[in-house]
């Protein structure tokens, strides 16, 4: 915070922050007649929505003292926003004003007493925040008098035409508010000033602990080593040390340098250029061919190849530090460096991966590390051409050859050129949708291209994605939305990416750009984007919305429009709006490695990737089969589902665009060197390692008992781990990849034959597998379901009626079920591959079965390789990986989550573990723990006192299970989390305590259980018809009164069918994804009345009496109307005020 003084001498501690929509009311309060005379009538919300930069000056109480909004064009309709530059240059002395270095003030308001100090502070902060900004103009058609504060800050623009346009024209220069820093060579006399900065900002021992180190460094300057300082008020405020002695071999081994010529200067290329400098008029193609040929060996030959002598073309920043108050001017060092080393084209800097990205690096290009690199450093590069300014303009036909060269060799470049040709010919794509094309130009060279098309599906996008988290939809007209079709920008101009988008929005008269990311194998994926990271660094990822499943036939004309309900190809969405073009992101280079593509791991990655103000560069997922496939559980079958991530969800999240995926199994953890070893020999380095592999079915180990001797199951010893060869026709199914492999094998090698299929296990997955086999055409009498003994009190189904119905369905399909059996032998103890017979121990006679395929769904536990990795790295393992309440293992750099883990015994909570909770919610909480380490917007975590650090976290989301069961029944069950191994008697949900309709025999069974507070805590659906799963999942935790007095109506006999009851149109408002927000609003209304609060404490007032007073009823009615009106696009079946 800084202190400003009012005209009367009153001091106030203030901070300048980016404006929020909540500031609109405070801004309106500050608008004075003098502000109206200059800026015209202003809609504060609309201005905040469209401003490229809006800042608010607030005091310690967050009271708004001043506000300023800046856009990239003049106020009002004085001139078309696309033509302001020639307008200013024609009528005023503004030749140096360009779209890159100029913004326009559209509103300034302030408390009168603090107006002068406020405008100075705001201008200082804005010039500091935007390094390339040189001028702020005030150009308005409203000819009024500037208030004194602005008049003092701005000076009139000199007119070139008389009489010119009737308007105000003023300008504010950077040099008068926040001048560029003066850079000069460092002197020994600067030592004390530099050491003061090192002492405050760094723990670099080589500088702090060696008093003469810095003085020697400054004194030892030559043609290869140079030190410089920047001056502010005659004092050294920054220091930089640069050397041309660079270890390029090490950089080549660790980073992908192919796109930047390897940082080498090829002598052959220099000779070619010199030889052709005298013949500029000659044909260019031979020169390009020679350049291309000379570059080719550079990518493959080792350093110092004899036939192509190579010379370093880079200087390296060894030390850099700057005073925090001048940090935004760090970029002033870059031109100075290239002037001191005129023979090099690259400036590089390496920083530790865990260090925060400082502002100088925002102008540099981050070079991705090689997959095999273990170097704990990040490499940033700046090319000399990045010093030139970039001009964005509409593409013209003459740009076609240059664009063709720009995109040569890029994936989908033909689609780009086809759209460019369509733009040249008709300004429309083949579907008749308007296209616009723009090029980025630097010194007459085309360095970038952006093609956009009008967004035709904006209603679909609004309904399916949470774009309203970032924009006020009503303040953007339909014509202002556009879709990025193609984007290409040369790497060395990456720091201009936001400027390119800002200019395209201005020149195209758009306010929002959307970028769709389709799955890589999808036919809709025909956009050429290079590099995708450039877009993701500027855009915010938009979360998909949970969709209502509508009974369209019953709704008829009251259903939402077909634009919303019609299916489209799935895609992930990113958004760039005007106000985001100057919104910085915090870059995080910490190497976060997640092992296991479980629900927990995916939800963790989802939260990290979808933080709009953070950009994680080094997220890695290590998984046995890579990223989860695009297959649906319904299409593949075999396994039940938790309904956490469907193929649609994964396509709409596109996590693989943000995450580096390593395919393989974790075989070891090196805690000292901080890397894990993966199958195939690869090493994956980490700064934070997250283990969430979950539990897997293990290959069963036959007991090997002599079946000729009488033996019972109770007499057998616990099974050991199977170490023999795995038969080629034995399938252990743990994920969709395993299931697809089994499905393909069965279709090719089993279905048409007569052998038996043996399904072994005792979970719900064995029943979904039996149904899949029946669906593939395997006759029931060929299927043998072998069930090992269950633990006492356990069951595959929580509802005995469902269990009986499944048994009846299997009996009807002639599936043979064998209970209480343990695998004793494979192939009678001989070589097991291929598996032709299996034998089981029972409590009676041994069971012998012929076997054509063996599907194993038994022995669920920790994968042996995962156990070995954990155990050999000396982390605590007590049947599960031991963690504390904040997910940490005995190593602070390694976290664990999900069913793989258990809480430390010091919590005395053995009945609770992550396996008892919703894995997706556990992943969210783990993400919150990690974000506390990186997110500067979060409050620092306060460690609880030792006596309070003995509580484990409990979660609220339900445990969900679903799948297709024998008989073609669709099954869904959810229940609130509950402890296991309770010391007291297990209390089961009584059948008559629930709300139940239908019968399992007829395939229309529906049962809901309420807790003591009449909230839905469990649900079971067993139906022959498809289930609207997302609708039913939203019922969890809802009060029965919100569900239309569900309990009362049921006990009055008015609900014969719950399926039909929840298809009524009024229920759709409850299934809406924003209904929970409406619930919170109702709770606020119910607790706002002090009289009600006191009454609720003194007596048992039923919930239905909460809104009995007129004031509460009016607030309730108003809130309900607002909810239905605002969400009318998805809830058109409700009549709004004025319709009746």
Buried (B, 14 or more C-beta within 10 A) or exposed (E): EEEBEBEEEEEBEBBBEBBEEEBBEBBBEBBEEBBBBBBBEBEBBBBBBBBBBBBBBBBEEEEBBBBBBBBBBBBBEBBEBBEBBEBBBEBBBBEEBBBBBBBBBBBBBBBBBBBBBBBBBBBBBBBBBBBBBBBBBBBBBBEBEBBBBBEEBBEEBEEBEEEEBEBBBBBBBBEEBBEBBEBEEBEEEBBEBBBEBBEEEEEEEEBBEEEEBBBEBBEEBEEEBBBBBBBBEEEBBBBBBBBBEBEBEEBBBBBBBEBBBBBBBBEBBEEBEEEBEEEEEEEEEEBEEBBEEBBEBBEEEEEEEEEBEBEBBBBBBBBBBBBEEBBBBBBBBBEBBBEBBEEBBBBBBBBEBBEBBBBBBBBBBBBBBBEEBBBBBBBBBBBBBBBBBBBBBBBEEEBBEBBBEBBEEBEBBEBBBEBBEBBBEEEBBEEEBBBBBBBBBBEEEBBBBBBBBBBBBBBBBBBBBBBBEBBEBEBBEEEBBBBBBBBBBBBBBBBBBBBBBBBBBBBBBBBBBBBBBBBEEBEEBBBBBBBBBBBBBBBBBBBBBBBBBBBEEEBEEBBBEEBBBEEEEBBBBBBBBBBBBBBEBBBBBBBBBBBBBBBBBBBBBBBBBBBBEBBBBBBBBBBBBBBBBBBEBBEBBBBBBBBBBBBBBBBBBBBBBBBBBBBBBBBBBBBEEBBBBBBEEBBBBBBBBBBBBBBBBBBBBBBEBEBEEEBEBEEEEEBEEBEEEBBEBBBBBBBBBBBBEBBEBBEEBBBEEEBBBBBBBBBBBBBBBBBBBBEBEBBBEBBBBBBBBEEEEEBBBBBEBBBEBBBBBBEEBEBBBBEBBBBBBBBEEEEBBBBBBBBBBBEEEBBBBEBBBBBBBBBBBBBBBBBBBBEEBEBBBEEBBBBBBBBBBBBEEBBBBBBBBBBBEEBEBEEBBBBBBBBBBBBBBBBBBBBEBBBEEEEEEEEEEEEEEEEBBEBEBBBBBBBBBBBBBBBBBBBBBBEEEEEEEEEEBEEEEBBBBBEBEEBBBBBBBBEEEBBBBBBBBBBEEEBBBBBBBBBBBBBBBBBBEBBEBBEEEEBEEBBBBBBEBEBBBBBBBBBEEBBEBBEEBBEEBEEBEEEBEEEEEEBEEBBEEEEBEEBBEEBBEEBBEBBEBBBBBBEEEEEE
